[in-house]
Amino acid sequence: MMGLLGALKTEHRERLMALAHEVSFPSGGRIFEEGRKADRFWVIRTGAVTLDLRVPGRRAAVIETLGPGELIGWSWLFPPDTWHLGAEALSPVRAYEFDAESVRRLCDEDPELGYSLALACAQVIGRRLQAARSRLLDLYGPYAGGMSP
């Protein structure tokens, strides 16, 4: 098992998966919008999802494309529980969906699971921040569009 679920010990993964239910999104379907309430998250089973960032005066910038095993959404983990990015299904997507409040309650009941999940999410956040930085520099940096110094 890979991705977020693969980062957890078997017993923790099983407890977390007991809270999951399967959902699907059509190609082009918006999963969530930047700035709205983050009350759930997903782990992709099949398909691909793009993460995007609103850029004033421009079209939203695609920051990253996610695939099977990857986490969609970490904003539920931190107050004020609002999405930092938007997400859209690039292809038909099947995913496990988790209710954030139920997962936070499970983490309170089992601090070791909570720590493991928070650490796995922090690693995802670090990778995503680096990807966002690189992508935005590609799009809007001083050498974007083939311009040289």
C-alpha positions as CSV (number, residue, x, y, z in Angstrom):
1,M,0.0,0.0,0.0
2,M,1.3,3.4,-0.9
3,G,0.6,7.0,-0.1
4,L,-1.0,8.3,3.1
5,L,-2.5,4.9,4.0
6,G,0.8,3.1,3.4
7,A,2.5,5.5,5.8
8,L,0.4,4.2,8.7
9,K,0.9,1.1,10.8
10,T,-1.6,-1.7,9.8
11,E,-3.6,-1.3,13.0
12,H,-3.9,2.5,12.5
13,R,-4.8,2.1,8.9
14,E,-7.5,-0.4,9.8
15,R,-9.0,1.9,12.4
16,L,-9.0,4.8,10.0
17,M,-10.4,2.8,7.1
18,A,-13.4,1.8,9.4
19,L,-14.4,5.4,9.0
20,A,-14.1,5.5,5.2
21,H,-16.8,5.3,2.6
22,E,-16.3,5.1,-1.2
23,V,-17.2,8.0,-3.4
24,S,-16.7,8.9,-7.1
25,F,-16.3,12.1,-9.0
26,P,-16.9,12.6,-12.8
27,S,-14.1,13.9,-15.0
28,G,-14.2,17.7,-14.7
29,G,-16.1,17.6,-11.4
30,R,-15.0,20.1,-8.7
31,I,-14.2,18.3,-5.5
32,F,-13.7,21.4,-3.4
33,E,-13.1,25.2,-3.8
34,E,-10.4,27.3,-2.2
35,G,-11.6,29.2,0.8
36,R,-14.6,27.0,1.5
37,K,-15.1,24.8,4.6
38,A,-12.8,21.8,4.8
39,D,-14.8,19.1,6.6
40,R,-13.6,16.0,4.9
41,F,-10.7,14.5,2.9
42,W,-10.1,11.7,0.4
43,V,-7.6,9.1,-0.6
44,I,-7.6,8.4,-4.3
45,R,-8.3,4.8,-5.3
46,T,-8.4,5.3,-9.1
47,G,-8.1,8.3,-11.4
48,A,-6.4,11.7,-11.2
49,V,-7.1,15.0,-9.5
50,T,-5.6,18.4,-10.1
51,L,-4.9,20.9,-7.3
52,D,-5.3,24.5,-8.3
53,L,-4.7,27.9,-6.9
54,R,-6.6,31.1,-7.6
55,V,-4.5,33.8,-9.2
56,P,-6.1,37.3,-9.3
57,G,-6.7,38.4,-12.8
58,R,-5.7,35.1,-14.3
59,R,-7.0,31.6,-14.7
60,A,-6.5,29.3,-11.7
61,A,-3.0,27.8,-11.8
62,V,-2.7,24.0,-11.7
63,I,-0.2,23.2,-8.9
64,E,-0.1,19.5,-8.9
65,T,-1.7,16.3,-10.3
66,L,-2.5,13.5,-7.8
67,G,-3.0,9.8,-8.5
68,P,-3.9,6.6,-6.7
69,G,-3.0,6.4,-3.1
70,E,-2.5,10.1,-2.7
71,L,-4.3,12.4,-0.2
72,I,-6.8,15.0,-1.4
73,G,-7.1,17.7,1.2
74,W,-5.2,18.4,4.4
75,S,-6.8,21.7,5.4
76,W,-9.3,19.9,7.6
77,L,-6.5,19.2,10.0
78,F,-5.9,22.9,11.0
79,P,-8.2,25.7,12.1
80,P,-9.9,27.5,10.5
81,D,-10.7,24.4,8.5
82,T,-10.8,26.1,5.1
83,W,-9.4,24.8,1.8
84,H,-6.1,26.4,0.8
85,L,-6.4,25.1,-2.8
86,G,-9.1,23.9,-5.1
87,A,-9.4,20.4,-6.5
88,E,-10.9,19.0,-9.7
89,A,-11.2,15.5,-11.1
90,L,-8.9,15.2,-14.2
91,S,-10.5,11.9,-15.0
92,P,-13.2,9.8,-13.4
93,V,-12.1,9.3,-9.8
94,R,-13.0,6.7,-7.2
95,A,-11.8,7.6,-3.7
96,Y,-12.2,6.8,0.0
97,E,-13.9,9.7,1.8
98,F,-13.3,10.5,5.5
99,D,-15.4,12.8,7.7
100,A,-12.9,15.2,9.3
101,E,-14.7,15.4,12.7
102,S,-14.8,11.6,13.0
103,V,-11.1,11.3,12.2
104,R,-10.2,14.1,14.7
105,R,-12.2,12.2,17.3
106,L,-10.4,9.0,16.5
107,C,-7.1,10.8,16.8
108,D,-8.1,12.2,20.2
109,E,-8.9,8.6,21.3
110,D,-5.7,7.2,20.0
111,P,-2.9,9.8,20.2
112,E,-0.3,7.4,18.6
113,L,-2.6,7.1,15.5
114,G,-3.2,10.9,15.6
115,Y,0.6,11.6,15.7
116,S,1.2,9.2,12.8
117,L,-1.6,10.7,10.7
118,A,-0.5,14.3,11.5
119,L,3.1,13.4,10.5
120,A,2.0,11.7,7.3
121,C,-0.1,14.8,6.4
122,A,2.8,17.1,7.3
123,Q,5.0,15.3,4.8
124,V,2.3,15.7,2.1
125,I,2.1,19.4,3.0
126,G,5.8,19.9,2.7
127,R,5.9,18.2,-0.8
128,R,2.8,20.2,-1.9
129,L,4.4,23.5,-0.8
130,Q,7.5,22.8,-2.8
131,A,5.5,21.8,-5.8
132,A,3.4,25.0,-5.6
133,R,6.5,27.1,-5.3
134,S,8.1,25.4,-8.3
135,R,5.0,25.6,-10.4
136,L,4.4,29.3,-9.6
137,L,8.0,30.1,-10.4
138,D,7.5,28.3,-13.7
139,L,4.4,30.2,-14.5
140,Y,5.1,33.7,-13.2
141,G,8.8,33.9,-12.4
142,P,11.3,36.1,-14.1
143,Y,12.1,33.4,-16.8
144,A,8.5,32.3,-17.4
145,G,7.4,32.1,-21.0
146,G,11.0,31.6,-22.3
147,M,12.2,35.1,-21.4
148,S,15.9,35.2,-20.6
149,P,17.8,37.7,-18.5
